[in-house]
Amino acid sequence: MECEEQSATSSLDIAIKWNGNDYDVKNVNTNSDVKTLKEEIFKCTGVRPERQKLINLRISGKMAPDECLLNEINIKSGTKIMMVGSKEEDIAEASVVPPKREKGRKCKSYDSEEFDEERVDKMAIHLAKVQNRVDNYEIKMLNDPRPGKKLLVLDIDYTLFDHRSAAESGIELMRPYLHDFLESAYEQYDIVIWSATDMRWIERKMAVLNVANNAAYKIMFYLDNAAMITVHTPKYGVVSVKPLGVIWGKFPENYNKHNTIMFDDIRRNFLMNPKNGLKIRPFREAHLNWEMDKELLHLSVYLYEIAKVDDFTKLNHRNWEKFIKKAQYKKEKRHKRDRTDNNEPKPPDSQPKL
């Protein structure tokens, strides 16, 4: 791994030994201070400067302070420096304390409807991870973006498919109205499938459900768990999420926060884009709920109605059912007014016909 900077008049290359790996920091200006060196190490390792301890970078027998210039230290190009330090997410994961259970009351679950949407979407460390996925995650395109279409991102497990219940075939576990829903959505939305599993599982399930090569609609591409990132939340510690910024960074001319919506049965997946997520009711126990579950049928109506909205961030997707009822009420009121206008008797002519 390498971090490179423009060479100065006098520069040197330094090898950093950390966590059993070597990191090369090249072309370090000898007129810069230790703090600057730590910032370059941060770019390579992800360990913040204040967390770094450079064990053998010493002056007068003591660890060199941040303000010390490198040319004041007896250091040669190619020197290997031993570093101790931890990434923020590793510290958070190790220090998180499970919430205590109150007597007669259950602890909150990450999957709970009450999961708090803590504002982590603007933290620099998380945005850097998103940019890393934009730069390095490879998308296998199945179909091209269509100009002017909005974007719909869909989870699989418990959103489109009950992956836990017993059945003789995958079709028996498919959520009711799935193909009708996708066909309807495709008229105004490009569709992406994003699951927190590996790509082989996604491709297999999409084939079993006859989603992969359906003639009525097209899927633009799949995203798997490698496109996700981990974020540290003050309340719940480290969790994995699906940042829509990965897609927006890959397709800046097509999609953004104003025209994208994501359906998922786990609210924490929206932490990096809280205004773009809609928590769908999970589809479980398919053999019992097949005839009763109409979630996708109703959400088809919602997608149709909000396709007229220019900015999705102005919507509260938690109130999607109220939005539908309000839209239907307005539509019925308008139709009633139109029928009344058509049935009203026309006023007589001012001049009677002879």
C-alpha positions in Angstrom: 0.0 0.0 0.0 1.4 3.4 -0.9 0.6 7.1 -0.2 2.4 9.4 -2.6 3.0 13.2 -2.5 4.8 15.5 -4.8 8.5 15.4 -4.1 10.0 18.4 -2.3 13.6 19.6 -2.6 14.6 17.2 0.2 12.4 14.2 0.7 12.5 10.7 2.1 10.6 7.4 2.0 9.4 5.9 5.2 8.0 2.4 5.9 5.3 2.1 8.6 4.9 -1.2 10.4 1.4 -1.6 11.8 -0.8 -4.6 12.6 1.6 -6.9 10.8 1.5 -4.9 7.5 4.0 -2.5 5.9 2.8 0.8 4.6 5.0 3.0 2.4 4.8 6.8 2.9 6.7 8.3 0.0 8.3 11.7 -0.8 7.9 13.1 2.7 9.3 16.6 2.9 12.1 16.7 5.5 11.1 20.3 6.4 7.6 19.1 7.5 6.8 18.2 11.1 5.8 14.9 12.8 2.1 16.0 12.7 2.3 16.2 8.9 3.8 12.7 8.7 1.0 11.4 10.9 -1.6 12.9 8.5 0.1 11.0 5.6 0.1 7.8 7.7 -3.7 8.3 8.4 -4.3 8.3 4.6 -2.7 4.9 4.4 -3.9 3.2 7.5 -7.1 4.9 8.6 -5.6 5.5 12.1 -6.3 9.1 13.1 -3.1 11.2 14.0 -4.1 11.6 17.6 -4.4 7.7 17.9 -0.9 7.1 16.5 2.2 6.3 18.6 5.4 6.1 16.5 7.4 4.0 18.8 10.9 4.4 17.4 10.6 7.9 16.0 12.5 9.5 18.9 14.5 12.6 19.7 16.7 12.9 22.8 15.6 9.5 23.9 11.9 10.5 23.9 9.0 10.0 21.4 9.2 12.9 19.0 6.4 15.5 19.6 4.0 16.5 16.8 5.7 19.9 16.4 9.2 18.4 15.9 10.6 18.8 12.4 11.7 15.7 10.6 15.1 17.2 9.7 15.8 17.5 13.5 15.5 13.8 13.9 18.2 11.4 12.8 16.1 9.6 10.2 17.1 8.2 6.9 15.1 7.3 3.8 13.8 3.7 4.0 13.6 3.8 7.8 10.9 1.5 9.2 8.8 3.0 12.0 6.8 0.8 14.3 3.3 2.3 15.0 0.7 1.5 17.6 -2.9 2.7 17.2 -6.4 1.7 16.4 -9.1 2.9 14.0 -12.1 4.7 15.4 -14.5 1.9 14.4 -12.3 -0.7 16.1 -12.2 1.3 19.3 -16.0 1.8 19.2 -16.7 -1.9 18.6 -14.5 -3.0 21.5 -15.9 -0.4 23.9 -19.6 -0.7 23.2 -21.6 -1.8 26.2 -24.9 -3.7 25.5 -27.9 -1.8 26.8 -29.2 -3.1 30.2 -32.5 -4.9 30.2 -35.1 -3.2 32.4 -37.3 -5.5 34.4 -40.3 -6.6 32.4 -39.2 -4.7 29.3 -37.3 -5.9 26.3 -34.1 -4.2 25.0 -34.3 -2.3 21.7 -33.2 -4.3 18.7 -31.2 -2.9 15.8 -34.1 -4.2 13.7 -36.7 -2.4 15.8 -39.1 0.2 14.4 -37.8 2.5 17.2 -34.2 2.4 15.9 -32.9 6.0 16.3 -31.7 7.6 13.2 -28.5 9.1 14.6 -27.0 11.7 12.4 -23.8 10.1 11.1 -24.3 10.8 7.4 -22.0 13.9 7.4 -19.1 12.5 9.5 -15.8 12.8 7.5 -14.6 9.2 8.5 -17.9 7.7 7.1 -17.9 9.9 3.9 -14.3 8.7 3.3 -15.5 5.1 3.4 -18.3 5.9 0.9 -15.7 7.5 -1.4 -13.6 4.4 -1.1 -16.5 2.3 -2.4 -17.1 4.7 -5.2 -13.5 4.5 -6.2 -12.9 0.7 -5.8 -16.2 -1.2 -5.8 -16.9 -2.6 -9.3 -20.5 -2.7 -10.5 -21.5 -5.3 -13.1 -24.0 -3.5 -15.2 -27.0 -5.5 -16.4 -28.8 -2.6 -18.0 -28.0 1.1 -18.7 -29.6 4.0 -16.8 -32.5 5.6 -18.5 -32.4 9.4 -18.7 -35.1 11.1 -16.6 -35.9 8.1 -14.5 -35.8 8.1 -10.7 -34.1 5.4 -8.7 -35.6 2.6 -6.6 -33.2 0.5 -4.5 -34.6 -2.7 -3.0 -33.4 -5.1 -0.3 -34.1 -8.9 -0.8 -34.4 -10.7 2.5 -37.8 -10.1 4.2 -38.4 -7.3 1.6 -39.0 -9.3 -1.6 -38.4 -12.8 -0.2 -38.9 -14.8 3.0 -35.5 -16.6 3.2 -36.1 -18.4 6.5 -39.4 -20.2 6.1 -39.6 -23.8 4.8 -40.8 -24.4 1.3 -40.3 -26.8 -1.6 -39.4 -24.0 -4.0 -38.2 -20.4 -3.9 -41.4 -19.2 -5.7 -43.4 -20.2 -2.6 -41.3 -17.7 -0.5 -41.7 -14.8 -3.0 -43.6 -11.8 -1.7 -47.1 -11.5 -3.2 -47.4 -9.1 -6.1 -43.6 -8.9 -6.6 -43.7 -9.0 -10.4 -46.6 -6.6 -10.6 -44.8 -4.3 -8.3 -41.6 -4.3 -10.3 -43.4 -3.9 -13.6 -45.3 -0.9 -12.3 -42.2 0.7 -10.7 -40.1 0.2 -13.8 -42.3 2.7 -15.7 -40.8 5.6 -13.7 -37.8 4.1 -11.9 -34.6 2.4 -12.7 -34.3 -0.5 -10.3 -31.3 -1.7 -8.2 -31.1 -4.7 -5.9 -28.9 -4.3 -2.8 -28.6 -7.2 -0.3 -26.3 -7.6 2.7 -25.1 -10.9 1.4 -22.6 -12.0 -1.3 -23.1 -11.6 -5.0 -23.5 -15.3 -5.7 -26.5 -15.5 -3.4 -28.1 -12.5 -5.0 -27.7 -13.8 -8.5 -29.1 -17.2 -7.5 -32.2 -15.8 -5.8 -33.0 -13.3 -8.6 -32.9 -16.2 -11.0 -35.1 -18.4 -8.8 -37.7 -15.6 -8.5 -37.6 -15.0 -12.3 -36.5 -11.4 -11.7 -33.1 -11.6 -13.4 -34.5 -11.9 -17.0 -38.1 -10.8 -16.8 -39.5 -9.4 -20.0 -41.8 -6.9 -18.2 -39.0 -4.9 -16.5 -35.2 -4.7 -16.2 -32.8 -4.6 -13.2 -30.0 -2.1 -13.7 -27.4 -3.9 -11.4 -26.9 -5.7 -8.1 -25.0 -4.5 -5.0 -23.7 -6.9 -2.3 -22.3 -6.6 1.2 -18.9 -5.4 -0.2 -20.6 -2.1 -1.2 -21.7 -1.5 2.4 -19.8 0.4 5.1 -19.6 0.3 8.9 -20.4 3.4 10.9 -20.1 4.1 14.6 -23.2 5.4 16.3 -22.9 6.9 19.7 -25.9 4.9 21.0 -25.5 1.5 19.3 -21.8 1.2 18.5 -20.7 -0.2 15.1 -23.3 -1.2 12.6 -23.2 -2.0 8.8 -25.3 0.3 6.5 -26.1 0.8 2.8 -24.9 4.3 1.8 -26.7 5.5 -1.3 -23.8 7.8 -1.9 -22.0 4.8 -3.5 -24.6 4.8 -6.3 -24.7 8.6 -6.5 -20.9 8.8 -6.8 -21.0 6.2 -9.6 -23.8 7.9 -11.5 -23.7 11.6 -10.6 -25.5 12.6 -13.8 -28.5 10.3 -13.1 -29.2 9.9 -9.4 -29.0 11.9 -6.2 -30.8 12.4 -2.9 -33.6 14.2 -4.6 -34.7 11.3 -6.9 -33.8 8.2 -5.0 -35.8 5.9 -2.6 -34.7 2.7 -0.9 -36.9 0.0 0.6 -35.5 -2.2 3.4 -36.9 -4.0 6.4 -34.0 -2.8 8.6 -34.0 0.9 9.5 -30.3 1.1 10.4 -29.5 0.6 6.7 -30.7 4.2 6.1 -28.3 5.9 8.5 -26.2 7.5 5.8 -29.3 8.6 3.9 -32.2 8.9 6.4 -34.5 10.9 4.2 -34.3 8.4 1.3 -35.3 5.2 3.2 -38.6 3.6 3.6 -38.9 0.8 6.1 -41.0 -1.9 4.6 -43.0 -4.3 6.8 -40.9 -7.6 6.9 -42.4 -10.5 5.0 -42.1 -13.6 7.2 -43.8 -16.9 7.6 -44.8 -16.9 3.9 -47.0 -20.0 4.2 -49.2 -18.1 6.7 -49.1 -14.6 5.3 -49.2 -15.2 1.5 -52.9 -14.3 1.1 -52.9 -11.4 3.5 -49.7 -9.5 2.6 -50.4 -6.6 0.2 -47.5 -4.4 1.1 -46.0 -4.3 -2.4 -49.4 -3.6 -3.9 -49.9 -0.5 -1.8 -46.3 0.6 -2.2 -46.8 0.5 -6.0 -49.4 3.2 -5.5 -47.0 5.2 -3.4 -44.2 5.0 -5.9 -46.6 6.1 -8.7 -47.8 9.1 -6.6 -44.4 10.4 -5.5 -42.9 10.1 -9.0 -44.6 13.5 -9.5 -42.5 15.0 -6.7 -39.3 16.8 -7.7 -37.5 16.4 -4.4 -37.9 13.2 -2.3 -36.1 14.7 0.7 -39.2 16.8 1.3 -41.2 13.7 1.9 -41.5 11.8 5.1 -41.5 8.1 4.0 -42.7 7.0 7.4 -46.1 8.5 6.5 -46.3 6.8 3.2 -49.8 5.3 3.9 -51.2 8.7 4.9 -49.7 10.1 1.7 -51.6 7.6 -0.4 -54.9 8.2 1.5 -54.5 12.0 1.0 -53.7 11.6 -2.7 -56.7 9.3 -3.2 -59.0 11.7 -1.3 -57.9 14.5 -3.5 -58.4 12.4 -6.6 -61.9 11.3 -5.5 -62.8 14.9 -4.7 -61.6 16.1 -8.1 -63.6 13.3 -9.9 -66.7 14.2 -7.8 -66.4 17.8 -8.8 -65.9 16.9 -12.5 -69.0 14.7 -12.4 -71.0 17.5 -10.8 -69.8 20.0 -13.4 -70.8 17.6 -16.3 -74.3 17.0 -14.8 -75.2 20.7 -14.2 -77.9 22.0 -16.5 -76.6 24.6 -19.0 -78.0 28.1 -18.6 -80.6 29.1 -21.2 -79.4 31.3 -24.1 -80.0 35.0 -23.6 -82.0 35.1 -26.9 -84.7 32.4 -27.2 -84.6 30.5 -30.5 -87.6 31.0 -32.8 
